[in-house]
Amino acid sequence: MTTSTSSHPCFGPSSRASVGRIHLPVAPKTFARTRFAPETKLPAAMMPEDAVAMLEDRINSGQKIKVVGITGPGDPLADFDATYKTLKMVRDRYPRMTLCLTTLGIGGEKYAEKLTELNISHITVLVDAADSDTAEKIYAWIRPSTKNIPLPEACKMLMKEQAASIKAFTKAGLTVKVNTTIYPENVDQIESIALAVKALGAEIMGLPFFIPEKESEFSEVGNEAVATARELAAKHIKLMDPWLKCGASIEPETHISSSLPKPSKNRPNVAVASSSGMDIDMHLGHARKILIYGPREDGLACLLETRQAPEPGGGESRWEKLSAILNDCFVLLCAAAGDTPKKILAANGIRTVVSDENVEGTVDVLYGGGKKGKCKK
């Protein structure tokens, strides 16, 4: 249902500065990459169960979280099942929680009604071009599925998908916010974009501007041009305050950005699948023993003991047994793991983190970093 933007917890100037929020990184796939973004591997996404467990941990520790969003690491609509499952779990546990997501808009028309079922507060659609020719100057590639599409064709498809999604979201009664990053390539189109998205039903627009890295080949738009673009867009649609992005002014204690699992009173320990005790190098399915790290009386996290893992075989019961063996652990570190053990462990309160880092250093980070000393064997 559409909400007044002036009183909205993500749009109102005063509420944005005081409302705690968390972004759950459960979107594993992306639809596109801009030419201005580095060619880096997409960070691993969390399982929905892990993300909701993380949310519960934050709330149980006293964090006053009122907004839950899905903004990455990929696009929430690229794997809608994971997005929907996460939001449904949050809605069932916290009926009054404000839910939102950010998307490029591909596939939105198909999912609008399902999102309405969850009483989504608003959807942010990333619209950076008024036409496909400009989109070609901004995007390095656009991949709506596993199959590559020539960029000119993909950009035309993107324009149609974004328009259809905004229209569908609005028709379904959802509040639509559009974010348009200002680049030299599109600065002269900001008014046209504002006009177009307003006509489709968008209620508010954010206009962040691109800031290149040092020694980058790309340039940014000057302040005067940004101010002019804002002035022209404001004639047609309400704008977010300048220089602010979602949560930028929230105090550190209420703006939760870390996705690392945290120890609790009932689950103070870390489980590790390692062949040597030096590196996280074991696939969970191959692990016969699990190392258990936890805090001693002096607070220093050290190796406490080694536990025998269940024998291979037995299907899901194997992972239920492992969950019982690790019932005092909040996280399990391993080099790889299948979806089934991840889901079962998460359902039992244990987050699975895949890593190939050093054991001691990773354990130290999970307990807040800053080693106070060395464990004596």
Residue pairs with C-beta under 8 A, 6 or more apart in sequence:
1 119
1 173
2 173
2 174
2 175
2 203
3 121
3 122
3 175
5 11
5 12
5 175
5 203
5 204
5 238
6 12
7 15
8 15
8 121
8 122
8 175
9 15
9 16
9 19
9 21
9 66
9 67
9 98
9 121
10 16
10 19
10 21
10 67
10 98
10 100
10 121
10 122
10 177
10 246
11 122
11 177
11 204
11 240
13 241
16 244
16 246
16 247
16 249
16 250
17 249
17 250
18 250
18 254
19 66
19 67
19 250
19 254
20 63
20 64
20 65
20 66
20 67
20 250
20 254
20 255
20 256
21 65
21 66
21 67
21 68
21 69
21 246
21 247
21 250
21 254
21 255
21 256
22 54
22 55
22 58
22 63
22 65
22 67
22 68
22 69
22 256
23 68
23 69
23 70
23 71
23 72
23 257
24 46
24 51
24 52
24 54
24 55
24 68
24 69
24 70
24 86
24 90
24 259
25 43
25 45
25 46
25 51
25 70
25 72
25 73
25 259
26 45
26 46
26 47
26 48
26 51
26 70
26 76
26 82
26 83
26 86
27 45
27 70
27 71
27 72
27 73
27 74
27 75
27 76
27 78
27 79
27 82
27 83
28 42
28 44
28 45
28 73
28 74
28 78
28 79
28 82
29 42
29 74
29 75
29 78
29 79
30 42
30 73
30 74
30 75
30 78
30 143
31 74
31 75
31 77
31 78
31 104
31 106
31 142
31 143
31 144
32 104
32 139
32 140
32 141
32 142
32 143
32 158
33 39
33 139
33 140
33 141
34 128
34 138
34 139
34 140
35 137
35 138
35 139
35 140
35 218
36 138
36 183
36 210
36 212
36 218
37 140
42 73
42 74
43 72
43 73
44 73
44 354
45 73
45 74
45 82
46 54
46 259
46 351
47 82
47 339
47 342
47 343
47 346
47 352
48 82
48 85
48 86
48 89
48 346
49 89
49 342
49 343
49 346
49 347
50 261
50 342
50 346
50 351
50 352
51 86
51 259
52 86
52 89
52 90
52 93
53 261
53 346
53 349
53 351
54 259
54 261
54 262
54 351
55 65
55 68
55 90
56 93
57 261
57 262
57 264
57 330
58 65
58 256
58 262
59 65
59 94
60 264
61 262
61 264
63 253
63 254
63 256
64 254
65 97
65 254
65 256
66 97
66 98
67 97
67 98
67 99
67 100
67 121
68 87
68 90
68 94
68 97
68 98
68 99
68 100
69 99
69 100
69 101
69 102
69 246
70 76
70 83
70 86
70 87
70 100
70 101
70 102
71 101
71 102
71 124
72 102
75 103
75 104
75 106
76 83
76 101
76 102
76 103
77 83
77 103
77 104
77 105
77 106
77 107
77 108
77 111
78 106
78 107
80 107
80 111
80 114
83 101
84 111
84 114
84 115
84 118
87 99
87 101
87 115
87 118
87 120
88 118
90 97
90 99
91 97
91 99
91 118
91 119
98 121
99 118
99 119
99 120
99 121
100 120
100 121
100 122
100 123
100 124
101 115
101 120
101 123
101 124
102 123
102 124
102 125
102 126
102 179
103 123
103 124
103 125
103 126
103 165
104 125
104 126
104 158
104 162
105 125
105 126
105 127
105 158
105 161
105 162
105 165
105 166
106 144
106 157
106 158
106 161
106 162
106 165
107 144
107 161
107 165
108 123
108 125
108 161
108 162
108 164
108 165
108 166
108 168
108 169
109 161
109 164
109 165
109 167
109 168
112 165
112 168
112 169
112 171
112 172
112 174
113 172
115 123
115 169
115 172
115 174
116 172
116 173
116 174
120 174
121 175
122 174
122 175
122 176
122 177
123 169
123 174
123 175
123 176
123 177
124 176
124 177
124 178
124 179
124 206
124 246
125 162
125 165
125 166
125 169
125 176
125 177
125 178
125 179
125 197
125 202
126 178
126 179
126 180
126 181
127 162
127 166
127 178
127 179
127 180
127 193
127 197
128 134
128 135
128 138
128 180
128 181
128 183
128 186
129 135
129 137
129 138
129 155
129 159
129 186
129 189
129 193
130 186
130 189
130 192
130 193
130 196
131 159
131 189
132 152
132 155
132 156
132 158
132 159
133 155
134 185
134 186
134 189
135 155
135 158
135 159
136 151
136 152
136 155
137 185
137 186
138 183
138 185
138 186
139 151
139 154
139 155
139 158
141 148
141 151
141 154
142 149
142 151
142 154
142 155
142 157
142 158
143 149
143 154
144 154
144 157
144 161
149 157
163 196
163 200
166 176
166 178
166 197
166 200
166 201
166 202
167 200
167 201
169 176
169 201
170 176
170 200
170 201
170 202
171 201
175 203
175 204
176 197
176 200
176 201
176 202
176 203
177 202
177 203
177 204
177 205
177 206
177 240
178 193
178 197
178 202
178 204
178 205
178 206
178 237
179 205
179 206
179 207
179 208
180 186
180 190
180 193
180 194
180 205
180 206
180 207
181 208
181 209
181 210
182 190
182 207
182 208
182 209
182 210
182 221
182 225
182 226
182 229
183 209
183 210
183 221
184 219
184 220
184 221
186 193
187 221
187 225
187 226
187 229
190 207
190 229
190 230
190 232
190 233
191 229
191 232
191 233
191 235
191 236
193 233
194 205
194 232
194 233
194 234
194 235
194 236
194 237
195 236
197 205
197 237
198 236
198 237
202 237
203 237
203 238
204 237
204 238
204 239
204 240
205 233
205 237
205 238
205 239
205 240
206 239
206 240
206 245
207 226
207 229
207 230
207 233
207 239
207 240
207 242
208 245
209 220
209 221
209 226
210 218
210 220
210 221
211 220
212 218
212 219
212 220
221 229
226 242
230 239
230 242
233 239
247 255
260 365
260 366
261 330
261 331
261 351
261 353
261 366
262 330
262 366
263 269
263 270
263 295
263 330
263 366
263 367
264 330
266 328
267 327
267 328
267 329
267 330
267 349
267 350
268 294
268 295
268 328
268 330
269 292
269 293
269 294
269 304
269 328
269 329
269 330
270 292
270 293
270 294
270 301
270 329
270 330
270 331
270 332
270 333
270 363
270 366
270 367
271 290
271 291
271 292
271 293
271 307
271 326
271 329
271 331
271 332
271 333
271 350
272 280
272 290
272 291
272 292
272 293
272 332
272 333
272 334
272 359
272 363
273 280
273 282
273 283
273 284
273 287
273 290
273 291
273 332
273 333
273 334
273 335
274 280
274 281
274 282
274 291
274 333
274 359
275 281
275 282
277 291
277 303
277 359
278 358
278 359
279 356
279 357
279 358
279 359
280 333
280 334
280 335
280 355
280 356
280 357
280 358
280 359
280 362
281 335
281 356
282 334
282 335
283 334
283 335
283 336
283 337
284 332
284 334
284 336
284 337
284 338
284 341
284 352
285 312
285 337
285 338
285 341
287 309
287 334
288 308
288 309
289 306
289 307
289 308
289 309
290 306
290 307
290 308
290 309
290 322
290 325
290 326
290 332
291 303
291 306
291 359
292 303
292 304
292 305
292 306
292 307
292 326
292 329
293 301
293 302
293 303
293 304
293 359
293 363
294 301
294 302
294 304
294 328
295 301
295 302
295 367
296 302
299 372
300 372
300 373
300 375
301 363
301 364
301 366
301 367
301 375
302 375
303 375
307 325
307 326
308 325
309 322
309 325
310 318
310 321
310 322
310 325
311 318
312 318
314 321
316 340
316 344
318 341
319 340
319 341
319 344
319 345
320 344
320 348
322 341
322 345
323 344
323 345
323 347
323 348
323 350
324 348
326 332
326 345
326 350
327 348
329 350
330 349
330 350
330 351
331 350
331 351
331 352
331 353
331 366
332 345
332 350
332 351
332 352
332 353
333 353
333 355
333 359
333 362
333 363
334 352
334 353
334 354
334 355
335 354
335 355
335 356
336 354
337 352
337 354
341 352
342 352
345 351
345 352
346 352
355 362
364 370
364 371
